[in-house]
Amino acid sequence: MLLAGDLGGTKTQLGLFRPTGGRPELLDVREYVTLDYAGLSEMIGAFLAGTSVRPQEVQVACVGVAGPNIKQVAKLTNVPWAIDGRQLMAATGIRRAWILNDVEAMAYGVPALRPEELKVLQAGEFNADGNACLMAAGTGLGQAILVRQHGRLVPSASEGGHADFGPRGRREIALLEFLTSRYGRATYEHVISGKGFINLLRFTSDNRSPLLTEVDEDDLPATITRLGLEGSDPHCVEAVQLFLSIFGSAAANLGLQCVATGGVYLGGGIPSKILPAFDLPLFMDAFHDKPPMTNLVERMPVAIVLNRQTGLLGAAVYAATLVS
């Protein structure tokens, strides 16, 4: 039996899987509010108790965590935890545990996705020998590159979501100045994330939108997207437009960095929740606007990941490779 986890800044999923030789079979999955627990070990203990599974029954545990992972020690970006793989084994009694970056784990799940678990934005010209990439927008912004090695895609973790935001045109230059005045440094995560929607509304309304004080911060990104897509609030409309355009440009940048002729995938909680927004041309127009490489990005397949358990699935896929 495999134990897989997808630890996010807001919520965490833990699941039990059976290795099958292909896509692992999901047996049970439960979701937890991350900060309701003092640490991952305590959460896994509650999960095992709730599923009546003994630690000895778990062959391998693998958890994707939202933060950089160095030698199996991860400091989470948006959660005040540090996770050590060895300490996790000692505390839970699980004999083998492995830590992955959360988007790296999601990337392991991408090749296992079924066609119905993807919304295709651009069919492109799929290259079975090409690399792929994943950009995941949610609480934060994660990235991963999938390098084609010996016929299979091997994910490589990245903290590219914290790379410097590169503006295009006068309006985005003004946005850069706004973000640097607020944070000292502007990153893509300051724009392409849940908090990014709030930053964009602050910018487009010059900090004057009544939504900033009337709506709970946890609900504000969804409110901004809803009003923006309805067209009922001009500041929200522009915030959504900026989000889509900058997201499209950043996704193409990542695709160019690894020549992603095997596909550019959009994951995380946001894209699958705002699917109607991608019916607008803003994302793909910005994606294509990469001269002299426009012809290359036009050939890259682009799809939104609809399966919200892809990170969990990917952790199980990796765990299955560790079963002896």
C-alpha positions as CSV (number, residue, x, y, z in Angstrom):
1,M,0.0,0.0,0.0
2,L,1.2,3.5,-0.8
3,L,0.5,6.7,1.1
4,A,0.5,9.9,-1.0
5,G,0.1,13.5,0.1
6,D,-0.3,16.9,-1.5
7,L,0.5,19.5,1.1
8,G,-0.6,23.0,0.1
9,G,-0.6,26.4,1.7
10,T,-4.3,26.1,2.5
11,K,-5.4,22.5,2.2
12,T,-3.7,19.1,2.2
13,Q,-4.9,15.9,0.7
14,L,-3.7,12.5,1.9
15,G,-4.6,9.3,0.1
16,L,-4.0,5.5,0.0
17,F,-3.2,3.9,-3.3
18,R,-2.5,0.4,-4.5
19,P,0.4,0.0,-6.9
20,T,-0.8,-1.6,-10.2
21,G,2.2,-1.4,-12.6
22,G,0.5,1.6,-14.3
23,R,-1.5,4.4,-12.8
24,P,-1.8,3.7,-9.1
25,E,-5.4,2.8,-7.9
26,L,-6.9,5.2,-5.4
27,L,-8.3,3.5,-2.4
28,D,-9.1,6.3,0.0
29,V,-8.5,10.1,0.1
30,R,-9.2,12.7,2.8
31,E,-8.7,16.5,2.9
32,Y,-7.4,18.5,5.8
33,V,-7.0,22.2,6.6
34,T,-3.2,22.5,6.7
35,L,-2.8,24.8,9.6
36,D,-5.2,22.9,11.8
37,Y,-2.3,20.6,12.6
38,A,1.1,21.3,14.2
39,G,2.9,19.5,11.5
40,L,2.7,16.8,8.8
41,S,3.5,13.9,11.2
42,E,0.5,14.8,13.3
43,M,-1.7,15.0,10.2
44,I,-0.5,11.6,8.9
45,G,-1.1,10.1,12.3
46,A,-4.7,11.4,12.2
47,F,-5.1,10.0,8.7
48,L,-3.9,6.6,9.5
49,A,-6.1,6.5,12.6
50,G,-9.1,7.5,10.6
51,T,-8.5,4.9,7.9
52,S,-7.6,2.1,10.4
53,V,-4.3,1.5,8.6
54,R,-1.2,0.6,10.5
55,P,2.1,2.4,9.6
56,Q,3.6,-1.1,9.0
57,E,1.1,-1.6,6.1
58,V,2.4,1.4,4.2
59,Q,5.2,0.3,1.9
60,V,6.2,3.9,0.9
61,A,4.9,7.3,1.8
62,C,5.5,10.2,-0.6
63,V,4.3,13.8,0.0
64,G,4.6,16.8,-2.3
65,V,5.2,20.0,-0.2
66,A,4.8,23.6,-1.2
67,G,8.4,24.7,-0.8
68,P,12.0,24.0,-1.9
69,N,13.3,20.6,-1.0
70,I,17.0,20.2,-0.2
71,K,18.3,16.7,0.7
72,Q,14.8,15.6,1.9
73,V,14.4,18.7,4.1
74,A,11.8,21.2,3.0
75,K,10.9,24.6,4.4
76,L,7.4,25.5,3.3
77,T,6.9,28.8,1.6
78,N,3.4,29.7,2.8
79,V,3.2,27.5,5.9
80,P,5.4,27.9,9.0
81,W,6.6,24.2,8.9
82,A,9.9,22.5,8.1
83,I,9.6,18.8,7.0
84,D,12.4,16.3,7.3
85,G,12.0,13.0,5.6
86,R,13.9,11.1,8.3
87,Q,12.0,12.7,11.2
88,L,8.8,11.9,9.3
89,M,9.6,8.2,9.3
90,A,10.6,8.3,13.0
91,A,7.5,10.1,14.1
92,T,4.9,8.1,12.0
93,G,6.5,4.6,12.1
94,I,6.4,4.4,8.3
95,R,9.5,2.6,7.2
96,R,10.1,4.6,4.0
97,A,9.1,8.2,3.2
98,W,10.1,10.6,0.5
99,I,9.5,14.4,0.1
100,L,9.0,16.1,-3.2
101,N,8.3,19.7,-4.2
102,D,4.5,19.9,-4.6
103,V,4.6,21.0,-8.3
104,E,7.3,18.3,-8.9
105,A,4.8,15.8,-7.5
106,M,2.0,17.2,-9.7
107,A,4.3,16.9,-12.7
108,Y,4.8,13.2,-12.0
109,G,1.0,12.9,-12.3
110,V,0.8,14.7,-15.6
111,P,1.8,11.7,-17.8
112,A,-0.7,9.5,-16.0
113,L,-3.7,11.8,-16.8
114,R,-6.5,10.6,-19.0
115,P,-7.8,12.7,-21.9
116,E,-11.0,13.6,-20.1
117,E,-8.9,15.0,-17.2
118,L,-7.5,17.8,-19.5
119,K,-9.1,20.8,-21.2
120,V,-7.2,21.5,-24.4
121,L,-6.6,25.2,-25.2
122,Q,-4.3,24.5,-28.1
123,A,-3.8,21.1,-29.8
124,G,-0.6,22.2,-31.3
125,E,1.7,19.5,-32.8
126,F,2.5,17.0,-30.0
127,N,6.1,15.8,-30.1
128,A,6.4,12.4,-28.4
129,D,10.1,13.0,-28.0
130,G,9.7,16.5,-26.6
131,N,10.0,18.0,-23.2
132,A,6.9,19.4,-21.3
133,C,6.3,21.9,-18.5
134,L,3.8,22.6,-15.8
135,M,2.7,25.9,-14.3
136,A,0.5,25.6,-11.3
137,A,-1.4,28.7,-10.0
138,G,-3.1,28.5,-6.6
139,T,-2.2,29.8,-3.2
140,G,1.2,30.4,-4.8
141,L,2.7,29.9,-8.2
142,G,4.7,26.7,-8.9
143,Q,6.6,25.5,-11.9
144,A,8.2,22.3,-13.1
145,I,10.0,21.2,-16.2
146,L,9.5,17.6,-17.5
147,V,12.6,16.5,-19.4
148,R,12.3,13.6,-21.8
149,Q,14.8,11.0,-20.9
150,H,14.9,7.5,-22.5
151,G,11.3,7.8,-23.7
152,R,9.8,9.1,-20.4
153,L,9.2,12.4,-18.9
154,V,11.2,13.1,-15.7
155,P,10.1,16.1,-13.7
156,S,12.6,18.6,-12.3
157,A,11.5,20.9,-9.4
158,S,11.6,24.6,-9.8
159,E,11.0,27.8,-7.8
160,G,10.5,29.8,-10.9
161,G,7.3,31.2,-9.6
162,H,9.5,33.5,-7.5
163,A,11.4,34.8,-10.5
164,D,11.3,38.5,-11.2
165,F,8.1,39.7,-12.9
166,G,8.9,41.0,-16.4
167,P,6.4,43.6,-17.6
168,R,5.4,44.2,-21.2
169,G,4.1,47.6,-22.1
170,R,3.2,50.7,-20.0
171,R,0.4,49.3,-18.0
172,E,2.4,46.3,-16.7
173,I,5.4,48.7,-16.1
174,A,3.0,50.6,-13.8
175,L,2.0,47.3,-12.2
176,L,5.7,46.5,-11.6
177,E,6.2,49.9,-9.9
178,F,3.1,49.3,-7.7
179,L,4.3,45.8,-6.7
180,T,7.9,46.9,-5.9
181,S,6.6,49.8,-3.8
182,R,4.5,47.3,-1.8
183,Y,6.9,44.3,-1.6
184,G,10.4,45.7,-2.5
185,R,10.6,43.2,-5.3
186,A,8.0,42.0,-7.8
187,T,7.7,38.3,-8.7
188,Y,5.3,36.4,-11.0
189,E,3.7,34.9,-7.9
190,H,2.6,38.4,-6.8
191,V,0.4,38.4,-10.0
192,I,-0.4,34.7,-10.9
193,S,-1.9,33.4,-7.7
194,G,-4.9,33.8,-5.4
195,K,-3.2,36.7,-3.7
196,G,-2.2,37.9,-7.1
197,F,-5.9,38.7,-7.9
198,I,-6.0,40.9,-4.7
199,N,-2.8,42.7,-5.8
200,L,-4.2,43.3,-9.2
201,L,-7.5,44.7,-7.8
202,R,-5.4,47.0,-5.5
203,F,-3.6,48.2,-8.6
204,T,-6.5,48.6,-10.9
205,S,-8.6,50.4,-8.3
206,D,-5.7,52.4,-6.8
207,N,-6.5,50.7,-3.5
208,R,-10.0,52.2,-3.6
209,S,-12.2,49.3,-4.4
210,P,-14.8,48.7,-1.6
211,L,-14.3,45.0,-2.1
212,L,-10.9,45.2,-0.4
213,T,-12.6,45.9,2.9
214,E,-16.1,44.5,2.4
215,V,-15.1,40.9,1.3
216,D,-13.2,38.4,3.4
217,E,-9.7,38.0,2.0
218,D,-10.2,34.2,1.5
219,D,-13.2,34.9,-0.7
220,L,-11.9,37.9,-2.5
221,P,-10.1,36.2,-5.4
222,A,-13.2,34.3,-6.4
223,T,-15.3,37.5,-6.1
224,I,-12.8,39.3,-8.3
225,T,-13.0,36.7,-11.0
226,R,-16.7,36.4,-10.9
227,L,-17.3,40.1,-11.1
228,G,-14.6,40.4,-13.7
229,L,-16.1,37.8,-16.0
230,E,-19.6,39.2,-15.5
231,G,-18.3,42.6,-16.5
232,S,-20.1,44.2,-13.6
233,D,-17.0,45.8,-12.0
234,P,-14.5,47.6,-14.2
235,H,-11.6,47.2,-11.7
236,C,-12.3,43.5,-11.5
237,V,-12.6,43.3,-15.3
238,E,-9.1,44.8,-15.7
239,A,-7.7,42.6,-12.9
240,V,-8.9,39.5,-14.7
241,Q,-7.6,40.7,-18.1
242,L,-4.1,41.4,-16.6
243,F,-4.1,38.1,-14.9
244,L,-4.9,36.1,-18.1
245,S,-2.5,38.1,-20.2
246,I,0.5,37.9,-17.8
247,F,-0.3,34.2,-17.1
248,G,-0.3,33.4,-20.8
249,S,3.0,35.2,-21.3
250,A,4.7,33.5,-18.3
251,A,3.5,30.1,-19.5
252,A,5.0,30.6,-22.9
253,N,8.2,31.8,-21.3
254,L,8.4,28.5,-19.4
255,G,7.6,26.6,-22.6
256,L,10.4,28.4,-24.4
257,Q,12.9,27.7,-21.6
258,C,12.5,24.0,-22.0
259,V,11.2,23.8,-25.7
260,A,8.0,22.2,-24.4
261,T,6.9,20.5,-27.7
262,G,5.5,17.7,-25.5
263,G,3.0,20.1,-23.9
264,V,2.5,23.1,-21.6
265,Y,0.2,22.2,-18.7
266,L,-1.7,24.6,-16.4
267,G,-2.4,23.2,-13.0
268,G,-3.2,24.3,-9.5
269,G,-6.6,25.4,-8.1
270,I,-7.1,28.5,-10.2
271,P,-7.2,27.5,-13.9
272,S,-9.8,24.7,-13.4
273,K,-12.0,27.0,-11.4
274,I,-12.1,29.8,-13.9
275,L,-12.5,27.8,-17.2
276,P,-14.8,30.4,-18.8
277,A,-11.9,33.0,-18.5
278,F,-9.9,30.9,-21.0
279,D,-12.6,31.2,-23.6
280,L,-11.4,34.8,-23.9
281,P,-8.4,35.2,-26.3
282,L,-6.3,37.0,-23.7
283,F,-4.3,34.0,-22.4
284,M,-3.5,32.5,-25.8
285,D,-2.9,35.8,-27.5
286,A,-0.2,36.5,-24.9
287,F,1.1,33.0,-25.2
288,H,1.6,33.4,-29.0
289,D,3.2,36.9,-28.7
290,K,6.8,35.7,-28.7
291,P,8.5,36.8,-31.9
292,P,10.8,35.5,-33.3
293,M,9.5,32.2,-31.6
294,T,5.8,32.6,-32.4
295,N,5.8,29.6,-34.7
296,L,7.4,27.4,-32.0
297,V,4.9,28.4,-29.3
298,E,2.0,27.9,-31.8
299,R,3.1,24.3,-32.1
300,M,3.2,23.6,-28.3
301,P,0.1,21.7,-27.0
302,V,-1.5,23.7,-24.2
303,A,-4.0,22.2,-21.7
304,I,-5.6,22.9,-18.3
305,V,-5.3,20.0,-15.8
306,L,-8.9,19.3,-14.6
307,N,-8.1,16.6,-12.1
308,R,-7.6,18.4,-8.8
309,Q,-5.9,15.4,-7.3
310,T,-3.1,15.4,-9.8
311,G,-0.5,16.3,-7.1
312,L,-1.7,13.4,-5.0
313,L,-1.7,11.1,-8.0
314,G,1.8,12.2,-8.9
315,A,3.1,11.5,-5.4
316,A,1.6,8.0,-5.6
317,V,3.2,7.5,-9.1
318,Y,6.6,8.4,-7.6
319,A,6.0,6.3,-4.5
320,A,5.3,3.3,-6.8
321,T,8.8,3.6,-8.3
322,L,10.3,3.2,-4.8
323,V,8.5,-0.1,-4.1
324,S,11.1,-2.9,-4.1
